[in-house]
Amino acid sequence: MCMKRPKLAPEWRNIVQKAWSMRLGALAAVLSGVEVVLPLFANEVPRNLFAALSFVAVIGAMVARVVAQPKMHNEP
């Protein structure tokens, strides 16, 4: 059983720049980083706030991944 190597989509640059799933995934990554670093500098932030926001961003990215985004293919 041989697995094929994954290939980038031909329009991968367009996807990275315009896809909401990519934007929300990047937001989730930033929120995860903030969750780790912020407690070192501030104690007033509610516990698990950034974990919850990151969770929401990941769910949004999953939904955005399957929702049609017409502007992705119409613009050069």
Residue, then its C-alpha position, 0 to 999 in steps of 0.5 A: m500500500c503506497m501513499k501518494r505525496p500531497k500536492l499543493a492546489p494550483e491556486w494555493r497562493n490565492i487560498v492562503q490570501k483569501a480563504w476564511s478557513m486560513r484566516l480563522g486558523a491563523l487567528a486560532a494560532v495567535l490566540s493559542g500563543v497569547e494564551v501561553v504568554l499573557p499570564l506571564f504579564a497580566n493576572e486580570v485576564p479571565r481564566n481560559l478566555f483565549a482557549a475559548l476564543s481559540f476554540v471558536a476560531v477553530i470551529g469557524a475555520m472548519v465551517a469556512r472550509v466547507v462553505a463556498q467562497p465565490k470570491m476565491h475563484n472569480e478574482p485573479 
